[in-house]
Amino acid sequence: MSQKQKKQSFPWRTFLPSLASVAIPIALQNLLTTTASMIDTMMVAPLGELSVGALGLCAQFSSLMFSGYWGFVGGGMLFISQYWGSKEDDGIERSYGMTLMCMMAVAAVFGCLAIFAPEQIMRLYTDKTAIQEIGVQYLHIVGAAYFLQILSMAMSCLLRATERVRIPMVASIASVATNLVLNWVFIYGHFGLPAMGIRGAALATTCAAAVNVIMIYLLAWGTGYPYLFRVRGHFKWNGRQLKAYFVKCFPIICNEVLIGVANMLINVTLGRQPEHVIAALAVFRTLEGLIIGFFAGFSNAASILVGKCVGAGELDTAFERAKRLVYMCSGVIFVADLLVILVHKPLLTAMSLSGESYLAGFRMLLIYAVVSVIRMGNWMQNDTYRASGDAVYGTVLEIVFMYVMVLPCVLGSGFVLKLPYWVIFICCYIDEPVRYVLMQIHLYSGKWVKPVTDLGMAALPAFREKHGGRRGRLSRNCSGT
């Protein structure tokens, strides 16, 4: 009876509005970003399956870039959200400065590779010459957009962590609108301009990225947001603070880079499948982005709300929030999966899939609908741990299972056994159920609460004493006894 009363005492009436006020704008921004990718795919679709496949493989290179900088986003969110909770302006400003510096270094690497070595990139991802030629045209132009996209992501990280989530959302609306109009103009040649085809899609993406950056700056300046413009404060850090930043970021960076390399190898394997499978995979990745974009809003909100409590020394509140957020997000992703399955036919048809490519795309969606609820549960828990100061546990699990279980299964089924594409696709997610069990044990142990602020560290001993035996009670909590 006491446990039931404890659960009922959770302040849902205040918590849900707080969650919604952060999660919904972030989810909308992520959906808008994914919508831009979907618009590219839909507007390129009339050019043929080869163009769709090339665009999808170029997107996988962008995903590798994402892996390169996301470790710094995770580290930045960890520090900024906790300093936001403890109201330490200096900590917010220098954390953003370190994050920005590291992210722009990643932008320089990938932007230069796309501009100056697109042929080598496309040869890595596929052995189909026709797809390589189309992808080279796209990468050579879109490489300039990488600098702008990563800059806007760094600014969005700062704004989200300080709960100013509407600014990046509005900027994304302007960016998507720009992308839509300019795709129509550049791809097919309107207003007297020549039809540029796939190169037009790349140019439209670059212009849209510039609009995004400009809008964020204008909106932040117009609303009096201070942290983005205190440039001197961004670089007021010393060697000790930089070391502390990298100590927290390093596990996240290792996770994102190693997982990014593993995903590249998976995409190389899938890129050796027939053309209709490559085209279906490109469309699937776009639709997967819709689901992830919707989910990531709640995951980012959880990171902010939990990290803010940890930074403010409200560790019990952070613990109770984290438990509920994990299951709420799994429910949200289940609903999103159902919606995509219900409308799969017009979506796949609009992206120029038909016959064998349509069937392949539908099979991928069905498989993903089953595994994504567990997969996003793992993602949600890992983001929560990171925001609370524990960047190691989820990282180690993900890397170990990727290289010990997932990658051998994918490479073996693709290159050695030559199994059908849908078997290879299932192997991409074979580790998720096992990791979910281990992540749940860690969640209930409370060992992921690791503050970086003075207020949080002062409250830690009492929290550890209270929750020290939580791990041993996990089985009873799960059984309801």
C-alpha positions in Angstrom: 0.0 0.0 0.0 2.8 2.4 0.8 4.4 1.9 -2.7 1.0 2.7 -4.3 0.7 5.9 -2.3 4.3 6.8 -3.2 3.6 6.4 -6.9 0.4 8.5 -6.6 2.3 11.2 -4.9 4.4 12.0 -8.0 3.4 15.5 -9.1 2.1 14.6 -12.6 0.1 17.9 -12.8 3.2 20.0 -12.7 5.5 17.5 -14.4 3.6 16.9 -17.6 3.2 20.6 -18.5 7.0 21.1 -17.9 7.7 18.1 -20.1 5.4 19.2 -22.8 6.7 22.8 -22.8 10.2 21.4 -23.6 9.5 18.2 -25.5 6.9 19.5 -28.0 9.0 22.4 -29.5 12.1 20.1 -29.7 10.0 17.3 -31.3 8.6 19.7 -33.8 12.0 21.1 -34.6 13.4 17.6 -35.1 10.4 16.7 -37.3 10.9 19.8 -39.4 14.6 18.8 -39.9 13.6 15.3 -40.9 10.8 16.8 -43.1 13.5 18.7 -45.0 15.2 15.3 -45.7 11.9 13.8 -46.7 11.2 16.8 -49.0 14.6 16.3 -50.7 13.8 12.6 -51.2 10.3 13.2 -52.5 11.4 16.0 -54.9 14.3 14.0 -56.2 12.1 10.9 -56.6 11.0 11.8 -60.1 14.6 11.7 -61.2 14.6 7.9 -60.6 15.5 5.3 -58.1 19.2 5.8 -58.7 19.0 9.4 -57.6 17.0 8.4 -54.5 19.6 5.7 -53.7 22.5 8.2 -54.1 20.8 10.8 -51.9 20.3 8.1 -49.2 23.9 7.1 -49.3 25.0 10.7 -49.0 22.7 11.0 -46.0 24.6 8.1 -44.4 27.8 10.1 -44.7 26.0 13.0 -43.0 25.0 10.5 -40.3 28.7 9.6 -39.8 29.4 13.3 -39.4 26.5 13.4 -36.8 28.3 10.7 -34.9 31.5 12.7 -35.0 30.0 15.8 -33.3 27.2 14.3 -31.2 29.5 13.4 -28.5 30.2 17.1 -27.9 26.5 17.9 -28.0 25.9 15.3 -25.3 28.8 16.7 -23.2 27.6 20.2 -23.7 24.0 19.3 -22.7 25.4 17.6 -19.6 27.3 20.7 -18.4 24.9 23.4 -19.6 21.7 21.8 -18.2 23.3 21.2 -14.8 24.8 24.7 -14.7 21.4 26.0 -15.7 19.8 24.2 -12.8 22.4 25.8 -10.4 22.1 29.2 -12.1 25.8 29.5 -12.9 26.1 31.8 -15.9 29.9 31.5 -16.2 29.6 27.7 -16.4 26.9 27.9 -19.1 29.0 30.3 -21.2 32.3 28.4 -21.1 30.6 25.1 -21.6 29.0 26.4 -24.8 32.4 27.8 -25.9 34.1 24.5 -25.5 31.3 22.7 -27.3 31.2 25.1 -30.2 35.0 24.9 -30.7 35.0 21.1 -30.8 31.9 20.8 -33.0 33.3 23.3 -35.6 36.5 21.2 -35.8 34.3 18.2 -36.8 32.6 20.4 -39.4 35.9 21.3 -40.9 36.9 17.7 -41.4 33.7 16.4 -42.9 33.0 19.6 -44.9 36.4 19.4 -46.6 36.0 15.7 -47.3 32.7 16.2 -49.0 34.0 19.2 -51.1 37.4 17.9 -52.1 37.0 14.0 -51.9 33.4 13.1 -52.9 34.5 10.3 -55.3 36.3 8.4 -52.5 33.3 8.7 -50.2 30.9 7.3 -52.7 33.2 4.5 -53.7 33.3 3.5 -50.0 29.5 3.4 -49.7 28.5 1.5 -52.9 30.0 -0.4 -55.8 27.3 0.9 -58.2 29.0 3.3 -60.6 25.8 5.1 -61.7 24.9 5.9 -58.0 28.5 7.0 -57.3 28.4 9.6 -60.1 25.1 11.1 -58.8 26.3 11.2 -55.2 29.5 13.0 -56.1 27.6 15.8 -57.6 25.5 16.2 -54.5 28.4 16.0 -51.9 30.6 18.5 -53.8 28.0 21.2 -53.1 26.4 20.1 -49.9 29.8 20.0 -48.1 29.4 23.8 -47.5 26.2 23.2 -45.7 27.9 21.0 -43.1 29.6 24.0 -41.5 26.3 25.9 -41.2 24.3 22.8 -40.0 26.8 22.1 -37.2 26.9 25.7 -36.1 23.1 25.8 -35.8 23.2 22.5 -33.9 25.6 23.9 -31.4 23.4 27.0 -30.9 20.3 24.7 -30.6 22.2 22.7 -27.9 22.7 25.8 -25.8 19.1 27.0 -26.3 17.6 23.7 -25.5 19.7 23.1 -22.4 18.5 26.5 -21.1 14.9 25.8 -22.0 14.6 28.3 -24.8 13.3 25.7 -27.2 11.0 27.8 -29.3 13.8 29.8 -31.0 15.4 26.8 -32.8 11.9 25.5 -33.6 10.9 28.8 -35.4 14.2 28.9 -37.2 13.7 25.3 -38.4 10.3 26.3 -39.8 11.9 29.1 -41.9 14.7 26.7 -43.0 12.3 24.0 -44.1 10.2 26.5 -46.0 13.3 27.8 -47.8 14.4 24.3 -48.6 11.0 23.4 -50.1 10.8 26.5 -52.3 14.4 26.4 -53.5 14.2 22.6 -54.2 11.4 23.4 -56.6 13.3 26.2 -58.2 16.7 24.6 -58.5 16.0 20.9 -59.1 13.5 21.5 -62.0 14.6 24.9 -63.2 12.0 27.7 -62.6 12.1 31.5 -62.9 14.5 31.2 -65.8 17.1 29.1 -64.0 18.5 25.9 -65.5 17.3 22.5 -64.1 20.1 21.3 -61.8 18.7 18.0 -60.8 20.5 16.4 -57.7 22.9 19.4 -57.6 19.8 21.7 -57.1 18.8 19.7 -54.1 22.3 20.2 -52.6 22.2 23.9 -53.3 18.8 24.3 -51.7 20.0 22.4 -48.6 22.9 24.8 -48.3 20.8 27.9 -48.6 18.3 26.5 -46.1 21.1 25.9 -43.6 22.2 29.5 -43.9 18.7 30.7 -43.2 18.6 28.5 -40.1 21.7 30.1 -38.7 20.6 33.6 -39.5 17.1 33.1 -37.9 18.5 31.7 -34.7 20.8 34.7 -34.3 18.0 37.2 -35.1 15.5 35.5 -32.8 17.9 35.2 -29.9 19.0 38.9 -30.3 15.3 40.0 -30.5 14.3 38.1 -27.4 17.2 39.4 -25.3 18.8 35.9 -24.9 22.2 36.6 -23.3 24.3 33.5 -23.5 24.7 33.3 -27.3 26.3 36.7 -27.6 28.7 36.8 -24.7 31.6 35.7 -26.9 34.3 36.5 -24.3 32.6 34.3 -21.8 32.7 31.4 -24.3 36.4 31.3 -24.1 37.0 32.0 -20.4 38.1 28.5 -19.6 41.3 27.1 -18.3 43.2 23.8 -18.7 41.5 22.3 -15.6 38.0 23.1 -16.9 38.8 21.9 -20.4 40.1 18.6 -18.9 36.9 18.2 -16.9 34.9 18.8 -20.1 36.8 16.2 -22.0 36.6 13.7 -19.2 32.8 13.8 -19.4 32.7 14.0 -23.2 35.3 11.4 -24.0 33.1 8.3 -23.3 30.3 9.9 -25.4 32.7 10.8 -28.2 34.1 7.3 -28.2 30.5 5.9 -28.3 29.4 8.1 -31.2 32.5 7.7 -33.3 32.8 3.9 -32.8 29.1 3.4 -33.3 29.3 5.7 -36.4 32.1 3.6 -37.9 30.1 0.4 -37.2 27.0 1.9 -38.8 29.2 2.9 -41.8 30.2 -0.8 -42.2 26.6 -1.8 -41.9 25.7 0.7 -44.6 28.5 -0.6 -46.7 27.1 -4.1 -46.4 23.6 -2.9 -47.3 25.0 -0.8 -50.1 26.1 -4.0 -51.9 22.5 -5.1 -52.1 20.5 -4.8 -55.4 19.5 -1.3 -56.5 15.9 -1.6 -55.4 17.0 -2.5 -51.9 19.3 0.5 -51.8 16.4 2.8 -52.9 14.1 1.2 -50.3 16.7 1.7 -47.6 17.1 5.4 -48.5 13.4 5.9 -48.1 13.3 3.9 -44.9 16.1 6.0 -43.4 14.0 9.1 -44.1 10.9 7.6 -42.5 13.0 6.4 -39.6 14.1 9.9 -39.2 10.5 11.0 -38.7 10.1 8.5 -35.9 13.4 9.4 -34.3 12.7 13.1 -34.6 9.4 12.8 -32.9 11.0 10.6 -30.1 14.1 12.7 -29.7 12.0 15.7 -28.6 11.0 13.7 -25.5 14.5 12.2 -25.0 16.1 15.7 -25.1 13.4 17.0 -22.7 14.1 14.2 -20.3 17.8 15.0 -20.5 17.1 18.7 -19.7 14.6 18.1 -17.0 16.6 15.4 -15.2 19.9 17.1 -15.7 18.5 20.4 -14.4 17.3 18.6 -11.2 20.7 16.9 -10.7 22.5 20.3 -11.1 20.1 21.9 -8.6 20.7 19.1 -6.0 17.2 17.7 -6.4 18.5 14.2 -6.9 15.4 12.3 -5.7 13.2 14.3 -8.1 15.6 13.5 -10.9 15.5 9.8 -10.1 11.7 9.7 -10.0 11.4 11.7 -13.2 13.8 9.4 -15.1 11.9 6.2 -14.2 8.6 7.6 -15.5 10.1 9.3 -18.6 11.6 6.0 -19.9 8.2 4.2 -20.0 6.4 7.3 -21.3 8.8 7.6 -24.2 8.4 4.0 -25.1 4.7 4.5 -25.3 5.1 7.5 -27.5 7.3 5.7 -30.0 4.9 2.8 -30.2 2.1 5.2 -31.2 4.4 6.9 -33.8 5.3 3.5 -35.2 1.6 2.6 -35.6 0.9 5.9 -37.4 3.7 5.4 -39.9 2.6 1.8 -40.6 -1.0 3.0 -41.2 0.1 5.6 -43.8 3.0 3.6 -45.3 1.4 3.1 -48.7 1.1 6.8 -49.7 4.5 7.6 -48.1 6.4 4.9 -50.0 4.6 5.6 -53.2 5.2 9.3 -53.0 8.9 8.5 -52.7 8.9 6.6 -56.0 8.9 3.1 -54.6 7.1 0.5 -56.5 7.2 -3.3 -57.1 10.2 -4.9 -55.4 11.4 -1.6 -53.9 8.0 -1.0 -52.4 7.9 -4.5 -50.8 11.4 -4.1 -49.5 10.6 -0.7 -47.9 7.4 -2.1 -46.3 9.3 -5.1 -44.8 11.9 -2.7 -43.3 9.1 -0.6 -41.7 7.4 -3.7 -40.2 10.7 -5.0 -38.7 11.5 -1.6 -37.3 8.1 -1.2 -35.7 8.8 -4.2 -33.6 12.3 -3.4 -32.5 12.1 0.4 -32.2 10.1 0.5 -28.9 13.0 -1.4 -27.2 15.6 0.5 -29.1 14.3 3.9 -28.2 14.0 2.8 -24.6 17.7 2.1 -24.6 18.4 5.5 -26.2 16.2 7.3 -23.7 18.0 5.7 -20.7 21.4 6.5 -22.2 20.5 10.1 -22.8 19.2 10.4 -19.2 22.4 8.9 -17.8 24.5 11.3 -19.8 22.7 14.4 -18.7 23.0 13.2 -15.1 26.8 12.8 -15.3 27.1 9.1 -16.2 28.5 9.0 -19.7 30.2 5.6 -19.3 27.7 2.8 -18.6 25.5 3.1 -21.7 28.5 3.9 -23.8 30.3 0.7 -22.8 27.2 -1.4 -23.3 26.5 0.0 -26.8 30.0 -0.3 -28.1 30.6 -3.9 -26.7 27.3 -5.2 -28.1 27.8 -3.5 -31.4 31.2 -5.0 -32.0 30.7 -8.4 -30.4 27.1 -9.1 -31.5 25.7 -6.8 -34.1 28.6 -6.2 -36.5 29.7 -9.8 -36.8 26.1 -10.9 -37.5 25.6 -8.2 -40.1 28.9 -8.7 -41.9 28.6 -12.5 -41.7 25.1 -12.6 -43.0 25.9 -10.1 -45.8 29.3 -11.0 -47.1 29.8 -14.6 -46.0 26.4 -16.3 -45.9 24.8 -14.0 -48.6 21.5 -14.0 -46.8 18.5 -12.0 -47.9 18.5 -8.3 -47.1 15.7 -8.5 -44.5 17.8 -11.0 -42.5 20.7 -8.5 -42.6 18.3 -5.8 -41.5 17.1 -7.8 -38.5 20.7 -8.4 -37.4 21.2 -4.6 -37.1 19.0 -4.6 -34.0 19.7 -8.1 -32.5 21.3 -6.7 -29.4 18.6 -4.3 -28.3 16.6 -6.7 -25.9 19.6 -7.8 -24.0 20.9 -4.2 -23.5 17.4 -3.1 -22.4 17.5 -5.5 -19.4 20.9 -4.3 -18.4 20.0 -0.6 -18.8 16.9 -1.2 -16.6 19.0 -2.7 -13.8 21.3 0.4 -13.9 18.3 2.7 -14.0 16.9 1.4 -10.7 20.3 1.3 -9.1 20.5 5.1 -9.1 24.3 4.9 -9.8 23.9 7.1 -12.9 23.4 10.2 -10.8 26.8 12.0 -10.9 26.5 15.8 -10.5 29.1 18.2 -11.7 27.8 21.3 -9.7 28.4 22.1 -6.1 24.7 21.8 -5.2 24.4 18.4 -6.8 27.5 17.0 -5.1 26.4 18.3 -1.7 23.2 16.3 -2.0 24.9 13.1 -3.4 25.8 11.4 -0.1 22.2 11.4 1.2 21.0 10.1 -2.2 23.5 7.3 -2.3 22.6 6.2 1.3 18.9 6.2 0.4 19.2 4.4 -2.9 22.1 2.1 -2.3 20.0 -1.0 -2.2 17.8 -0.1 -5.1 19.5 -2.4 -7.5 18.8 -5.4 -5.4 15.1 -4.5 -5.3 14.7 -4.2 -9.1 13.1 -7.7 -9.5 10.5 -6.9 -6.9 9.7 -3.5 -8.4 9.3 -5.1 -11.8 7.0 -7.8 -10.4 4.9 -5.3 -8.5 5.5 -6.9 -5.1 
